[in-house]
Amino acid sequence: MNVLSAENLEISYGKFTVFRDLNVEIQKRKFTTIIGPNGFGKSTLLQTKC
């Protein structure tokens, strides 16, 4: 069972497309991390879904 899922998600920040055609599935009772360098869109992704 997924607690969060998205298909073909596109996220823009101002004029800039941060993600295009993003597919995400986070399963219940599974440990999930989002890792990447500063300015890579981790917080933008979480703010979009929350």
Backbone as a printed PyTorch tensor [residue, N CA C, xyz], in Angstrom:
tensor([[[  0.8480,  -1.1800,   0.0000],
         [  0.0000,   0.0000,   0.0000],
         [  0.8910,   1.2400,   0.0000]],

        [[  0.5670,   2.1960,  -0.8500],
         [  1.3190,   3.4420,  -0.9250],
         [  0.6660,   4.5190,  -0.0690]],

        [[  1.4870,   5.3040,   0.6070],
         [  0.9750,   6.4560,   1.3400],
         [  1.1080,   7.7190,   0.4980]],

        [[  1.9240,   7.6430,  -0.5470],
         [  2.0890,   8.7590,  -1.4670],
         [  2.4430,   8.1960,  -2.8310]],

        [[  1.7450,   8.6430,  -3.8480],
         [  2.1110,   8.2480,  -5.2050],
         [  1.7380,   9.3700,  -6.1640]],

        [[  2.5470,   9.5210,  -7.1840],
         [  2.3010,  10.5180,  -8.2260],
         [  2.8530,   9.9730,  -9.5330]],

        [[  2.1550,  10.2570, -10.6120],
         [  2.5970,   9.8220, -11.9310],
         [  2.6640,  11.0220, -12.8570]],

        [[  3.7390,  11.0780, -13.6350],
         [  3.9320,  12.1290, -14.6340],
         [  3.8200,  13.5280, -14.0320]],

        [[  4.3730,  13.6910, -12.8520],
         [  4.3160,  14.9600, -12.1340],
         [  5.2850,  15.9550, -12.7580]],

        [[  4.8230,  17.1910, -12.9240],
         [  5.6980,  18.2680, -13.3890],
         [  5.6250,  19.3930, -12.3730]],

        [[  6.7860,  19.8310, -11.9090],
         [  6.8660,  20.8840, -10.9030],
         [  7.7290,  22.0050, -11.4570]],

        [[  7.1900,  23.2170, -11.3960],
         [  7.9460,  24.3890, -11.8350],
         [  8.1050,  25.3380, -10.6690]],

        [[  9.2130,  26.0330, -10.6680],
         [  9.5020,  27.0410,  -9.6500],
         [  9.7710,  28.3260, -10.4120]],

        [[  8.7510,  29.1870, -10.4650],
         [  8.8780,  30.3640, -11.3110],
         [  8.9040,  29.9280, -12.7710]],

        [[  9.8940,  30.3800, -13.5080],
         [ 10.0370,  30.0320, -14.9240],
         [ 10.7490,  28.7040, -15.1400]],

        [[ 11.3050,  28.1370, -14.0840],
         [ 12.1590,  26.9620, -14.2130],
         [ 11.4040,  25.6730, -13.8910]],

        [[ 11.4880,  24.7080, -14.7780],
         [ 10.9230,  23.3880, -14.5260],
         [ 11.9190,  22.5970, -13.6890]],

        [[ 11.4820,  22.1980, -12.4940],
         [ 12.3500,  21.4660, -11.5780],
         [ 12.2790,  19.9700, -11.8650]],

        [[ 11.0660,  19.4550, -12.0680],
         [ 10.8540,  18.0450, -12.3860],
         [  9.8860,  17.9400, -13.5510]],

        [[ 10.1130,  16.9660, -14.4110],
         [  9.2050,  16.6940, -15.5280],
         [  9.0540,  15.1830, -15.6460]],

        [[  7.8050,  14.7330, -15.7730],
         [  7.4990,  13.2960, -15.8940],
         [  8.0540,  12.4920, -14.7230]],

        [[  7.9080,  13.0290, -13.5240],
         [  8.4010,  12.3680, -12.3130],
         [  7.3590,  11.3740, -11.8120]],

        [[  7.7940,  10.1660, -11.5160],
         [  6.9410,   9.1400, -10.9230],
         [  7.4850,   8.8090,  -9.5410]],

        [[  6.6020,   8.8540,  -8.5380],
         [  7.0120,   8.6400,  -7.1530],
         [  6.0330,   7.6820,  -6.4840]],

        [[  6.5650,   6.7240,  -5.7420],
         [  5.7560,   5.8500,  -4.8980],
         [  6.4660,   5.6910,  -3.5650]],

        [[  5.7860,   6.0270,  -2.4940],
         [  6.3200,   5.8240,  -1.1480],
         [  5.3810,   4.8580,  -0.4470]],

        [[  5.9200,   3.7330,  -0.0570],
         [  5.1100,   2.6680,   0.5120],
         [  4.9650,   2.8110,   2.0250]],

        [[  3.8320,   2.3490,   2.5090],
         [  3.5550,   2.3370,   3.9390],
         [  4.5450,   1.4230,   4.6480]],

        [[  5.0340,   1.8880,   5.7840],
         [  5.9670,   1.1520,   6.6450],
         [  7.3150,   0.8640,   5.9840]],

        [[  7.7070,   1.7110,   5.0610],
         [  9.0310,   1.6190,   4.4370],
         [  9.7700,   2.9230,   4.7160]],

        [[ 11.0570,   2.8400,   4.9290],
         [ 11.8910,   4.0070,   5.1790],
         [ 12.3260,   4.5710,   3.8290]],

        [[ 12.0190,   5.8380,   3.5870],
         [ 12.3190,   6.4690,   2.3020],
         [ 13.1230,   7.7360,   2.5320]],

        [[ 14.1630,   7.9370,   1.7350],
         [ 14.9590,   9.1630,   1.8150],
         [ 14.9790,   9.8460,   0.4560]],

        [[ 15.1380,  11.1530,   0.4990],
         [ 15.3290,  11.9500,  -0.7120],
         [ 16.6820,  12.6190,  -0.5560]],

        [[ 17.6180,  12.2320,  -1.3940],
         [ 18.9990,  12.6890,  -1.2640],
         [ 19.4080,  13.4260,  -2.5370]],

        [[ 20.1090,  14.5320,  -2.3560],
         [ 20.6440,  15.2620,  -3.4970],
         [ 21.3560,  16.5110,  -3.0260]],

        [[ 22.0860,  17.1550,  -3.9160],
         [ 22.8230,  18.3650,  -3.5550],
         [ 21.8830,  19.5410,  -3.2830]],

        [[ 22.4190,  20.5730,  -2.6640],
         [ 21.6460,  21.7910,  -2.4160],
         [ 21.1160,  22.3460,  -3.7340]],

        [[ 19.8740,  22.8290,  -3.6900],
         [ 19.2820,  23.4240,  -4.8790],
         [ 18.8220,  22.4330,  -5.9250]],

        [[ 18.6460,  21.1800,  -5.5470],
         [ 18.2910,  20.1380,  -6.5100],
         [ 16.7880,  19.8720,  -6.5660]],

        [[ 15.9840,  20.4740,  -5.6540],
         [ 14.5320,  20.3430,  -5.7100],
         [ 13.9130,  19.4340,  -4.6690]],

        [[ 14.6730,  19.0180,  -3.6710],
         [ 14.1360,  18.1120,  -2.6400],
         [ 12.9990,  18.7810,  -1.8720]],

        [[ 13.2220,  19.9810,  -1.3910],
         [ 12.1920,  20.6960,  -0.6290],
         [ 11.0100,  21.0670,  -1.5100]],

        [[ 11.2750,  21.4330,  -2.7470],
         [ 10.1970,  21.7660,  -3.6820],
         [  9.2900,  20.5650,  -3.8940]],

        [[  9.8680,  19.3880,  -4.0260],
         [  9.0730,  18.1720,  -4.1850],
         [  8.1880,  17.9450,  -2.9680]],

        [[  8.7460,  18.0540,  -1.7740],
         [  7.9660,  17.8250,  -0.5540],
         [  6.8890,  18.8880,  -0.3620]],

        [[  7.1810,  20.1290,  -0.6520],
         [  6.1930,  21.2030,  -0.5170],
         [  5.0410,  21.0200,  -1.4970]],

        [[  5.3280,  20.4970,  -2.6600],
         [  4.2930,  20.2730,  -3.6660],
         [  3.3100,  19.2040,  -3.2090]],

        [[  3.8030,  18.1470,  -2.6040],
         [  2.9540,  17.0320,  -2.2070],
         [  2.3010,  17.2080,  -0.8420]],

        [[  2.7850,  18.1360,  -0.0260],
         [  2.2570,  18.2620,   1.3380],
         [  1.2330,  19.3190,   1.4650]]])
